Amino acid sequence: MRTFKVLSALLSYPTESLIAAAPEFGAVLIAEKLLPPAQLRAIEALIEEIAGGDVYDLQERYGMLFDRSKTLALHLFEHVHGESRDRGQAMVDLKAMYEGAGLLIAANELPDYVPLLLEFLSTRPVAEACELLGQTAHILAALAERLGRRQSNYKAIFDGLVVMAAEAPRRDIVDELLKSADTDPMDLVALDAAWEEEEVRFGPGTQGQGACGHEGLIAKLRHARRAVNPAPTPQQ
């Protein structure tokens, strides 16, 4: 579905080619009707911002958001923690899943990069894409809230993804993800501290519903869990 390709493009680093193509994106989203009107209007505001922006200004704002803030990182593994060897295997498994669908990853991209995930989802049937999307909905919802605090139009993309997801994010898990303090992108000392490598935990006990979803895509991510796990809740 081209909707996921459009959202992937909008979430990518701004370039002259993206600015030139942006005016065509709205028609694609309207035609496919995967997004409700409220989300369409919000995403159209982002499209207008990109289409009418100066490439250097857009790149600077993008970098301040996604490159200089760990809590807004566009790599799923930055929002979960696990043992390094399992994290590496999870990356390998996710890459294999993409390649099995005919999606080859550029050498400079990691498999858990959100725009790459959306590119993969664009190759899947809608129901399957929405099911896989639902298994990362907690992270997507947390990113939307953080972007809302910064009054960024990029929030609209994550709101739209959450709406399309087959499974709604659990509020308690989103709250856990939001416990990490937002860093000031101009505070270089705080940024260095935030980006220091942290212990990552994967392993037994993650086979049920966890902080990032359950079977499917998150199985490929080795059932990644937060270092500070929310208290277990009864299964419905």
N, C-alpha and C positions, 0 to 999 in steps of 0.2 A: 504494500500500500504506500502510495506516494506521500501520504500525510506524515509518516514516520521519517521519510527522507527529508521532507521540508523541515521538520522539527530538528532533525540531526544537523542540517545545514545552518539553521538559525542559531544553534548552540555551539557552532564551530567558531574558530578564531576569525574575526572579520578581515576580509580581503576585498580588493577592488571587484573581483568577480562575484563575490557574495553580494556586494552592494548593487551591482548591475542586475543580478538575478532576482533580488528580493521583491520587486514589484509584482512578480508573477506568482509568488507563493500563496497569496491570499486566495486566488481563484482555485488553486489546487485544494486547499483546505475546505473551501466552500463546496466544491464539487463532490468530494468524498464523504462529507457529512459525518465524520467520526467525532467531531468536536461540537459541543453545545454552543449556542449563540454567545453566551457570556464569555466563554473561553476564546471563541473566535475573535470577538471584539478586542479582548486583551492582547491576544497574539498579534492582531493587526496593528496595534500601537507599537509593538516591538518591530514589526516589519517596517513601519513608517520611520521609526527611529533609525534603523539600519539603512534603509533606502535613501534617506535624506541626510545621512551623517557624513562627516569627514572621516576617511579611513583611519587616520592617525588618532583622532579623538576616540573613535570606536574601539580601536585596539588598546588604547590606554585604559579605558573604562573596563574592557573585558579582562585585561591583565590584573587590574586592581581587584576585581571580583574573584576570578577563578584561579589565577596563578599565584596570588599573594595572600590567599586565605585558605587555610587547610579545611576549615569548616564548610567552605563552598567548593571544595575540590570536585572535579568532574570524573574522578575515578572512584568506583564503588568501594574498593578496598581501603580507601582513606577513611571510610566511615565505619569500618568493622576491624576487628583485631583477630590475629591467629598466629600459629607457629609458622615461621618463615618457610619451612620445607613444604608444608601443606598449602600455604599461600601460593608458592611457586607451582605446585601441581595443579591447583585450582585454575591458575592462569593458563596452564597447558591444556587442561580439559576444556576451558571456555573457548580457547583459540581453535581447538579441534572441532568443537560444535559449530563455530562460525564457518570453518573451512569445509565441513561436511555439507553446509548449505550453499557452498560456492562463493563465500565471502573471504577474500584474501586480505590479510591485515598488512598495512604498510609497516616497514621496519621500525618507524618511530612512534607507533601507537601501541598501547597496552590493551589487552582484551576487555578490561573492565571500564574503559573510557565510555562515558554515557553516549556521546554522539555515535560511537561505533556500535554500541548496543542497539541504538535506534536504527542504524543502517541495517543491522541483522534483522530486526523486527520487521522492517519493510519487505523482507523476502518471505515472510511467513504468512499463512492465512490469518485473517483478522482475529478470529477467536483464539488461536494459539498465541498470537502476539500480545493480546490483551491479558491472557493468562500469565504469560511470562513476565509481562510488565507489572502485574499485580504482586509478584514476588519480590519486587524492589520498591513497592509503593511507600513503605515507611521512610526509606532514604529520600525518595523524591519529594514526599510531603515535608520532610524536615528542611530540605534545600529550598522549597518554595517559601516556607516561613522565614528562613534566614534572608532570602532575597527580598521579601516583603519588608523586612526591617530596614533594608537599605534603599527601599523605594525604587527597586530596579524592575524594568519591564521584562527582564528575563524570567521573573517569577511566573509569568503567564505560561511559559512552556511547561514548567513542572506542575502547575495547576492542571493544565490540559492533560498531561500524562496520567496524573492521579485520577482524573475523571474517567479516562478511557480504561484504566486498569480494571481487571475482572475482580480483584479483591481490594477492598478499601483498607487503608492503613489503620493499624490499631493506635489509638491515641496514646496509650501508655508507652508504647515503643517509640513513637515519634518524640514524646517528651524526654525519653532517655537519650535519644540522639541529639536533642537540643541542649543537653546539659553542658556540653563543651562551650566555653565562652568564645564569642566572636572576637577576632583579633583586629587591631587597627592596621590596615595595609601599609601605613606609613611608619609604624613602629617596628623597625628592623630587628631589634633585640627580641621582642615578643614573637615576631615571625620566625626567627631562627629557633627559638625554644619550641614553638608549636610544631615545626617541621622536623624536629629530632625524631629519629626512628623509635617507635614504641613497640612493646611486645605485642605479638599478634597471637591469638588463640583460635585454633581449630581443633576438632577431635570428637571423641565419643560424646554422646548425649545431645548431639545436635540433629538427630534424625527426625525429631518431631517438629512442630511449628516453632520457629525461633525468631530472633530479632529481625531477620531479613526475609522471612517467608518460609516455604517448606519445599516439597519435592519440585523438580523441574529445573528451572534456571539456577536456583540457589543450590541445588544438588551439585551442579557443575562448579559452583563456587565453594564447594566443600562445606556447605552449611555454615557460612561465616556468622559469627556471633559478636556482640559487643563485649568489650572487656568488662564493663560493668553491666551485668545482665539484669533485666527487669525481673521482678519476682514472677514465678510461673503462675499462670492463670488457668482455671479449668477449661478444658477443651469443650467447645459447644457441641 
